[in-house]
Amino acid sequence: MPRCFNSLRCVIGIRSEESWLAWCDEVITMLIPPDSDQ
C-alpha cells in the first residue's frame, strides 16, 4: 500500500481506486523528487 493510503483525502475524498491511486502517485511524485535531480 502506498504511504498516501493514510491520507484522509485519499480515504475520504476519493473512493474510486483508479483515481485514488492516481492521486497518491501524484502526491508521491511531488514529495519524492526523481533521483535524476542529482
Jmol script that loads the backbone (N, CA, C; Angstrom):
load data "model"
ATOM      1  N   MET A   1       0.832  -1.196   0.000  1.00  0.00           N
ATOM      2  CA  MET A   1       0.000   0.000   0.000  1.00  0.00           C
ATOM      3  C   MET A   1       0.875   1.258   0.000  1.00  0.00           C
ATOM      4  N   PRO A   2       0.513   2.226  -0.829  1.00  0.00           N
ATOM      5  CA  PRO A   2       1.255   3.487  -0.860  1.00  0.00           C
ATOM      6  C   PRO A   2       1.139   4.205   0.484  1.00  0.00           C
ATOM      7  N   ARG A   3       2.121   4.981   0.813  1.00  0.00           N
ATOM      8  CA  ARG A   3       2.067   5.735   2.072  1.00  0.00           C
ATOM      9  C   ARG A   3       0.837   6.626   2.099  1.00  0.00           C
ATOM     10  N   CYS A   4       0.457   7.099   0.933  1.00  0.00           N
ATOM     11  CA  CYS A   4      -0.671   8.023   0.819  1.00  0.00           C
ATOM     12  C   CYS A   4      -1.963   7.383   1.318  1.00  0.00           C
ATOM     13  N   PHE A   5      -1.956   6.075   1.519  1.00  0.00           N
ATOM     14  CA  PHE A   5      -3.139   5.356   1.999  1.00  0.00           C
ATOM     15  C   PHE A   5      -3.641   5.964   3.299  1.00  0.00           C
ATOM     16  N   ASN A   6      -2.726   6.521   4.086  1.00  0.00           N
ATOM     17  CA  ASN A   6      -3.104   7.105   5.374  1.00  0.00           C
ATOM     18  C   ASN A   6      -3.701   8.498   5.228  1.00  0.00           C
ATOM     19  N   SER A   7      -3.632   9.043   4.018  1.00  0.00           N
ATOM     20  CA  SER A   7      -4.139  10.396   3.816  1.00  0.00           C
ATOM     21  C   SER A   7      -5.659  10.421   3.864  1.00  0.00           C
ATOM     22  N   LEU A   8      -6.206  11.360   4.645  1.00  0.00           N
ATOM     23  CA  LEU A   8      -7.665  11.474   4.745  1.00  0.00           C
ATOM     24  C   LEU A   8      -8.262  11.774   3.377  1.00  0.00           C
ATOM     25  N   ARG A   9      -7.543  12.522   2.579  1.00  0.00           N
ATOM     26  CA  ARG A   9      -8.063  12.899   1.275  1.00  0.00           C
ATOM     27  C   ARG A   9      -8.184  11.664   0.381  1.00  0.00           C
ATOM     28  N   CYS A  10      -7.226  10.756   0.508  1.00  0.00           N
ATOM     29  CA  CYS A  10      -7.274   9.523  -0.275  1.00  0.00           C
ATOM     30  C   CYS A  10      -8.428   8.652   0.199  1.00  0.00           C
ATOM     31  N   VAL A  11      -8.583   8.548   1.508  1.00  0.00           N
ATOM     32  CA  VAL A  11      -9.584   7.636   2.064  1.00  0.00           C
ATOM     33  C   VAL A  11     -11.001   8.191   1.931  1.00  0.00           C
ATOM     34  N   ILE A  12     -11.152   9.495   2.221  1.00  0.00           N
ATOM     35  CA  ILE A  12     -12.497  10.082   2.259  1.00  0.00           C
ATOM     36  C   ILE A  12     -12.860  10.776   0.932  1.00  0.00           C
ATOM     37  N   GLY A  13     -11.927  11.539   0.391  1.00  0.00           N
ATOM     38  CA  GLY A  13     -12.232  12.358  -0.779  1.00  0.00           C
ATOM     39  C   GLY A  13     -12.318  11.562  -2.075  1.00  0.00           C
ATOM     40  N   ILE A  14     -11.605  10.453  -2.153  1.00  0.00           N
ATOM     41  CA  ILE A  14     -11.570   9.695  -3.404  1.00  0.00           C
ATOM     42  C   ILE A  14     -11.919   8.241  -3.125  1.00  0.00           C
ATOM     43  N   ARG A  15     -13.006   7.765  -3.704  1.00  0.00           N
ATOM     44  CA  ARG A  15     -13.417   6.380  -3.485  1.00  0.00           C
ATOM     45  C   ARG A  15     -13.007   5.475  -4.642  1.00  0.00           C
ATOM     46  N   SER A  16     -12.917   6.059  -5.833  1.00  0.00           N
ATOM     47  CA  SER A  16     -12.532   5.258  -6.996  1.00  0.00           C
ATOM     48  C   SER A  16     -11.077   4.816  -6.861  1.00  0.00           C
ATOM     49  N   GLU A  17     -10.827   3.529  -7.009  1.00  0.00           N
ATOM     50  CA  GLU A  17      -9.472   3.015  -6.820  1.00  0.00           C
ATOM     51  C   GLU A  17      -8.505   3.629  -7.828  1.00  0.00           C
ATOM     52  N   GLU A  18      -8.946   3.793  -9.070  1.00  0.00           N
ATOM     53  CA  GLU A  18      -8.061   4.346 -10.096  1.00  0.00           C
ATOM     54  C   GLU A  18      -7.700   5.785  -9.777  1.00  0.00           C
ATOM     55  N   SER A  19      -8.698   6.590  -9.410  1.00  0.00           N
ATOM     56  CA  SER A  19      -8.444   7.989  -9.056  1.00  0.00           C
ATOM     57  C   SER A  19      -7.602   8.062  -7.793  1.00  0.00           C
ATOM     58  N   TRP A  20      -7.893   7.152  -6.867  1.00  0.00           N
ATOM     59  CA  TRP A  20      -7.169   7.085  -5.596  1.00  0.00           C
ATOM     60  C   TRP A  20      -5.695   6.846  -5.847  1.00  0.00           C
ATOM     61  N   LEU A  21      -5.414   5.851  -6.697  1.00  0.00           N
ATOM     62  CA  LEU A  21      -4.016   5.527  -6.992  1.00  0.00           C
ATOM     63  C   LEU A  21      -3.344   6.653  -7.765  1.00  0.00           C
ATOM     64  N   ALA A  22      -4.084   7.252  -8.701  1.00  0.00           N
ATOM     65  CA  ALA A  22      -3.513   8.335  -9.490  1.00  0.00           C
ATOM     66  C   ALA A  22      -3.172   9.520  -8.592  1.00  0.00           C
ATOM     67  N   TRP A  23      -4.086   9.833  -7.645  1.00  0.00           N
ATOM     68  CA  TRP A  23      -3.852  10.956  -6.737  1.00  0.00           C
ATOM     69  C   TRP A  23      -2.647  10.662  -5.846  1.00  0.00           C
ATOM     70  N   CYS A  24      -2.585   9.449  -5.327  1.00  0.00           N
ATOM     71  CA  CYS A  24      -1.458   9.070  -4.471  1.00  0.00           C
ATOM     72  C   CYS A  24      -0.156   9.150  -5.253  1.00  0.00           C
ATOM     73  N   ASP A  25      -0.181   8.683  -6.492  1.00  0.00           N
ATOM     74  CA  ASP A  25       1.019   8.689  -7.318  1.00  0.00           C
ATOM     75  C   ASP A  25       1.498  10.120  -7.547  1.00  0.00           C
ATOM     76  N   GLU A  26       0.546  11.027  -7.778  1.00  0.00           N
ATOM     77  CA  GLU A  26       0.913  12.431  -7.986  1.00  0.00           C
ATOM     78  C   GLU A  26       1.549  13.018  -6.736  1.00  0.00           C
ATOM     79  N   VAL A  27       0.959  12.712  -5.585  1.00  0.00           N
ATOM     80  CA  VAL A  27       1.474  13.239  -4.316  1.00  0.00           C
ATOM     81  C   VAL A  27       2.871  12.691  -4.042  1.00  0.00           C
ATOM     82  N   ILE A  28       3.040  11.384  -4.239  1.00  0.00           N
ATOM     83  CA  ILE A  28       4.342  10.761  -4.002  1.00  0.00           C
ATOM     84  C   ILE A  28       5.380  11.368  -4.947  1.00  0.00           C
ATOM     85  N   THR A  29       4.979  11.637  -6.185  1.00  0.00           N
ATOM     86  CA  THR A  29       5.897  12.235  -7.157  1.00  0.00           C
ATOM     87  C   THR A  29       6.330  13.620  -6.706  1.00  0.00           C
ATOM     88  N   MET A  30       5.388  14.371  -6.136  1.00  0.00           N
ATOM     89  CA  MET A  30       5.721  15.726  -5.684  1.00  0.00           C
ATOM     90  C   MET A  30       6.574  15.698  -4.420  1.00  0.00           C
ATOM     91  N   LEU A  31       6.274  14.752  -3.528  1.00  0.00           N
ATOM     92  CA  LEU A  31       7.002  14.688  -2.260  1.00  0.00           C
ATOM     93  C   LEU A  31       8.388  14.080  -2.451  1.00  0.00           C
ATOM     94  N   ILE A  32       8.504  13.140  -3.386  1.00  0.00           N
ATOM     95  CA  ILE A  32       9.785  12.455  -3.598  1.00  0.00           C
ATOM     96  C   ILE A  32      10.276  12.736  -5.012  1.00  0.00           C
ATOM     97  N   PRO A  33      11.160  13.742  -5.181  1.00  0.00           N
ATOM     98  CA  PRO A  33      11.686  14.078  -6.496  1.00  0.00           C
ATOM     99  C   PRO A  33      12.480  12.916  -7.069  1.00  0.00           C
ATOM    100  N   PRO A  34      12.548  12.802  -8.396  1.00  0.00           N
ATOM    101  CA  PRO A  34      13.313  11.730  -9.032  1.00  0.00           C
ATOM    102  C   PRO A  34      14.798  11.826  -8.690  1.00  0.00           C
ATOM    103  N   ASP A  35      15.451  10.674  -8.643  1.00  0.00           N
ATOM    104  CA  ASP A  35      16.881  10.639  -8.315  1.00  0.00           C
ATOM    105  C   ASP A  35      17.701  11.374  -9.373  1.00  0.00           C
ATOM    106  N   SER A  36      17.155  11.476 -10.573  1.00  0.00           N
ATOM    107  CA  SER A  36      17.884  12.120 -11.667  1.00  0.00           C
ATOM    108  C   SER A  36      18.119  13.600 -11.371  1.00  0.00           C
ATOM    109  N   ASP A  37      17.448  14.125 -10.338  1.00  0.00           N
ATOM    110  CA  ASP A  37      17.652  15.517  -9.947  1.00  0.00           C
ATOM    111  C   ASP A  37      19.107  15.762  -9.563  1.00  0.00           C
ATOM    112  N   GLN A  38      19.704  14.769  -8.928  1.00  0.00           N
ATOM    113  CA  GLN A  38      21.106  14.892  -8.540  1.00  0.00           C
ATOM    114  C   GLN A  38      21.976  14.622  -9.752  1.00  0.00           C
TER     115      GLN A  38
END
end "model"
wireframe off; spacefill off
backbone 0.3
color backbone group
